[in-house]
Structures are given as structure tokens and as C-alpha cells.
Amino acid sequence: MITIKSRREFAKMAKAGAAVAAIHEAVRAAAAPGVSLLDLEEISARILEERGCSSSFLGYHGTYPATLCLSPNDVIVHGIPSDRRLEEGDILSVDAGAIFEGFHGDAAFTMPIGLVSAEAQRLIDVTEDALWVGIREVRKGGHLGDIGAAVAEVGKSNDFGVVEEYVGHGIGRQMHEEPQVPNYGRPGQGLRLRTGMALCIEPMFNAGARHTSVDDDGWTVRTADGSLSAHWEHTVCLTPDGPQVFTAGEEPIPVEFEQSAARG
């Protein structure tokens, strides 16, 4: 069932989104060679408490043990924070979710740790570009297929594997709501978008093939061929004032429909 949000509900989602943005900013500043993933988890937990939010992730499905998903190198998504220390040349995907008064915000980014290879940096940059290209397809009367087709074109034109097993999603009172938002599709096809909907768009690109595998912990998703992976995500809401990104800062950011991609 697709839920339609009111202005009041969107205001709560904006608070959750601002908390996610604050976590991203703090983790980005702290992540460096020698820092452990548990150190970053502590930062996230503190910010959630300071902002009167709870975690979308902690206890998810009764088993997820942290407020962040931290996914280094060949981990695509759902990496569990541990005492592993970051090393020069790593890349790290950071996924955070917050709940404010019953409403969720969810976003992710990938960052280099110190100096990384040119190919690793290109993977990060292209995946971020794909996120914003997809976001610019979010408009009243548009189609889900417009988003997925735009994202996939960026990945495939750069010879990256576009992950298909894990997709974006609707969001609101639940972190994962209908509809699913794949990173592939056909323009003009799929669900028609309308005011009041909220979507998480989240391209996941692999430096190698698109295929995935899951660790024995039941959570950690890796590239099947051991190649690097990048993951970017924002919560985008079709408000009565137009589509807005809720997880990029303290206030929602209006989406501008441009023909060319520009990293935000």
C-alpha cells in the first residue's frame, strides 16, 4: 500500500531527514585511517539522542544491531559496524536512518578514506551523479521507470555493474514502504508519481559485475566478484510545493529539473 503524506507528516519527515544529514556530516568529518567503525557508530547514536530521534535500523527485523550500516570496499550494503579500523585507500559507504515522531528519513553516501585509486574515486563520483540524475526524474505525473532508467544509464555508460537485487523504496511511517524503486526501468513505464509520495532513491554500482552475495551473518551484502562498490541515497518527497530532498541538510532542498547531472 502506498501512503500519501500530509504537510504535517512531511514536516516530521524533514526533522528525521535533518538528523540523518547531521549524522552524515559528523561521520564524514571523523572517518579517517585508524578510526574504527564502532567509533562512527557511537557518533551516530549520540546525534540521534541529541535530536530526539530513534534509529530506523537498530533492531530492524529484530536482529540488526546498530544505528548505522557501514560498508567498506566490496561490501555493497548492510555492513555491520565492528572494531575494524579504516585504512588508507579504503572506500566506505555510510547508511543512516532516523525516526522523528513516528516518521522516517533514510540516506547514504560513499567516501574515500585518505588517498584512493583513481578508479575508486570515479566509482564514488559516478554513483553520486546517478543519484542526482534519478532525483531529477521525481516529479508529479512522472513514472517510476523514469527514475530507474536514468540511474541505470549512468552506471552502464560508465561500465559499472548496476545492482538489481537491492532497490530503493517508499518511506514514511515505515522505513520500507511501497513502492519499490529499482535502479533500472523503462521511461514512461511503471507507477505514476503523485503529490504526497516519498521515495528513497539509492543507486548501488559495482566496479565489476552487478552480482551479489550475502555473508553468513545474514546482513552483509558483498559484490560476488570482490570488486569495489558504492552506494548513494536520499529521501525525496513530492510535497505540495514540489519535489524536495529531505536528507541533504537542515532544511529540505527543492529539486531542480536540469538536463545535466551536477553533484549536490
C-alpha positions in Angstrom: 0.0 0.0 0.0 1.4 3.4 -1.0 0.9 6.0 1.7 0.2 9.7 0.9 1.7 12.2 3.4 0.2 15.4 4.6 2.1 18.7 5.2 2.2 17.9 8.9 3.7 14.5 8.3 6.2 15.8 5.8 7.3 18.3 8.5 8.1 15.4 10.8 10.0 13.6 8.0 12.0 16.8 7.4 13.1 16.6 11.1 14.1 13.0 10.6 15.9 13.9 7.4 17.9 16.7 9.1 19.1 14.2 11.8 20.3 11.9 9.0 22.1 14.8 7.3 23.8 15.7 10.6 25.0 12.1 11.1 26.4 12.1 7.6 28.3 15.4 8.2 29.7 14.2 11.5 30.7 10.7 10.2 32.3 12.3 7.1 34.4 14.5 9.3 35.5 11.7 11.6 36.2 8.9 9.2 39.9 8.6 8.6 42.7 5.9 8.7 42.9 4.4 12.2 39.3 5.2 13.1 37.1 2.1 13.9 33.7 1.5 12.5 32.4 1.3 16.1 33.7 4.9 16.7 31.5 6.1 13.9 28.5 4.1 15.3 29.0 6.0 18.6 28.8 9.3 16.7 25.5 8.3 15.1 23.9 7.1 18.3 24.8 10.4 20.1 23.4 12.6 17.3 20.1 10.6 17.3 19.7 11.1 21.0 20.6 14.8 20.8 17.9 15.4 18.2 15.2 13.5 19.9 15.2 10.7 17.3 15.4 7.0 17.3 17.1 4.8 14.8 15.4 3.3 11.8 18.0 0.5 11.7 18.6 -0.6 15.3 16.6 -3.8 15.9 15.3 -3.9 12.4 13.7 -7.3 11.8 14.5 -8.0 15.4 18.2 -8.6 14.7 20.1 -5.6 13.2 22.5 -4.5 16.0 23.4 -0.9 15.1 22.2 2.6 14.1 24.4 2.7 11.0 25.2 0.4 8.1 28.9 0.8 7.4 30.0 -1.0 4.2 33.7 -0.8 3.3 35.2 -1.7 -0.1 33.5 -4.8 -1.6 30.5 -4.5 0.8 27.5 -3.1 -1.1 25.0 -2.5 1.7 24.1 -3.6 5.3 27.6 -3.8 6.7 27.5 -4.2 10.5 29.8 -1.8 12.5 32.7 -3.6 14.1 36.1 -2.9 15.6 37.6 -2.9 12.1 39.8 0.1 11.7 39.7 2.1 8.5 42.8 2.1 6.3 44.3 4.4 3.8 42.8 3.6 0.4 39.5 2.2 1.7 36.2 3.4 0.5 33.3 3.4 2.9 29.5 3.5 2.4 27.6 5.1 5.3 23.8 4.5 5.5 21.8 6.2 8.3 18.1 6.2 9.2 16.2 8.3 11.8 12.7 8.4 13.2 11.1 11.6 14.4 7.7 11.3 16.0 6.9 8.2 14.0 8.3 9.2 10.6 11.5 8.1 8.9 14.4 9.6 7.0 17.0 7.5 5.2 20.1 8.4 3.2 23.6 7.0 2.3 26.8 8.2 0.9 30.2 6.7 -0.1 33.5 8.4 0.8 37.2 7.8 0.3 39.4 7.1 3.3 42.6 9.1 2.7 44.0 8.8 -0.8 42.2 6.2 -3.0 42.8 4.9 -6.5 41.5 6.9 -9.5 39.1 4.1 -10.3 37.7 4.0 -6.7 37.1 7.8 -6.8 35.5 7.5 -10.2 33.1 4.8 -8.9 32.2 7.1 -6.0 31.6 10.2 -8.2 29.6 8.4 -10.9 27.3 6.7 -8.3 26.6 10.1 -6.8 26.0 11.6 -10.2 23.5 8.8 -10.8 21.6 9.6 -7.6 21.1 13.2 -8.7 20.1 12.2 -12.2 17.5 9.9 -10.7 16.3 12.6 -8.3 15.7 15.0 -11.1 13.2 12.5 -12.6 11.0 12.7 -9.4 8.0 14.9 -10.4 4.3 14.9 -10.2 3.0 12.8 -13.2 6.3 11.1 -13.8 6.8 7.4 -13.7 9.0 5.1 -11.6 10.5 3.8 -14.7 11.9 7.3 -15.5 14.0 7.1 -12.3 15.3 3.6 -12.8 16.1 4.2 -16.5 18.0 7.3 -15.7 20.1 5.7 -12.9 20.9 2.6 -15.0 22.0 4.7 -18.0 24.7 6.5 -15.9 26.0 3.2 -14.4 26.1 1.2 -17.7 27.5 4.1 -19.7 30.4 4.1 -17.3 30.9 0.3 -17.4 29.8 -0.3 -13.8 27.7 -3.1 -12.6 24.2 -1.8 -11.6 22.9 -3.8 -8.6 19.4 -5.2 -9.2 18.8 -7.4 -6.1 18.6 -4.3 -3.8 16.5 -1.3 -4.6 15.1 2.0 -3.4 11.7 2.2 -1.7 8.9 4.3 -0.4 9.2 5.7 3.1 7.0 7.3 5.7 5.7 5.7 8.9 7.8 2.7 7.9 11.4 2.8 6.6 10.5 0.5 3.8 7.1 1.1 2.2 5.7 0.6 -1.3 6.6 1.2 -4.0 9.9 -0.4 -4.7 12.2 1.9 -6.6 14.6 -0.1 -8.8 17.8 1.2 -10.3 16.6 0.1 -13.7 13.4 0.5 -15.7 11.9 1.9 -18.9 11.0 5.6 -19.4 7.3 6.3 -19.2 6.6 2.9 -17.6 5.6 2.0 -14.0 3.7 3.7 -11.3 2.7 7.3 -11.9 4.0 9.7 -9.2 1.7 12.0 -7.3 1.9 14.6 -4.6 2.2 13.2 -1.1 4.5 10.3 -2.0 8.0 9.9 -0.5 10.7 7.8 -2.2 14.2 6.7 -1.3 16.4 6.6 -4.4 19.6 4.7 -3.9 21.9 3.6 -6.8 24.4 0.9 -5.9 27.2 0.5 -8.5 29.9 -2.1 -8.6 33.3 -1.7 -10.2 32.9 -5.2 -11.6 29.8 -7.3 -12.3 26.4 -6.5 -10.7 26.0 -9.8 -8.9 25.9 -10.0 -5.1 26.5 -12.5 -2.2 25.4 -12.4 1.4 27.7 -13.2 4.4 26.8 -15.8 7.0 25.6 -13.0 9.3 22.5 -12.7 7.1 23.1 -9.0 6.6 26.4 -8.1 4.9 25.9 -7.9 1.1 29.1 -8.0 -1.0 30.0 -8.0 -4.6 30.2 -11.6 -5.8 33.5 -10.9 -7.6 35.2 -9.0 -4.8 35.1 -5.7 -6.7 34.5 -2.3 -5.0 31.0 -1.0 -4.6 29.5 2.5 -3.9 26.1 3.4 -2.6 24.3 6.8 -2.5 20.8 7.5 -1.3 18.4 10.4 -0.4 14.8 10.7 0.8 12.9 12.7 -1.8 9.3 13.9 -1.1 6.7 15.2 -3.6 5.4 18.0 -1.4 2.5 20.4 -2.3 5.3 22.8 -3.0 7.1 20.5 -5.4 9.6 17.7 -5.0 12.2 18.2 -2.3 15.2 16.3 -0.9 14.8 15.9 2.8 18.1 14.3 3.8 20.7 16.7 2.3 20.8 19.3 5.1 19.0 21.1 7.9 16.1 22.1 5.6 14.6 20.3 2.6 16.2 21.3 -0.7 13.9 21.8 -3.8 14.7 19.6 -6.7 15.6 21.5 -9.9 14.9 19.7 -13.1 18.1 20.1 -15.2 19.2 18.2 -18.3 22.7 17.6 -17.0 23.8 16.0 -13.7 25.5 18.0 -11.1 26.6 16.6 -7.7 24.8 18.3 -4.9 
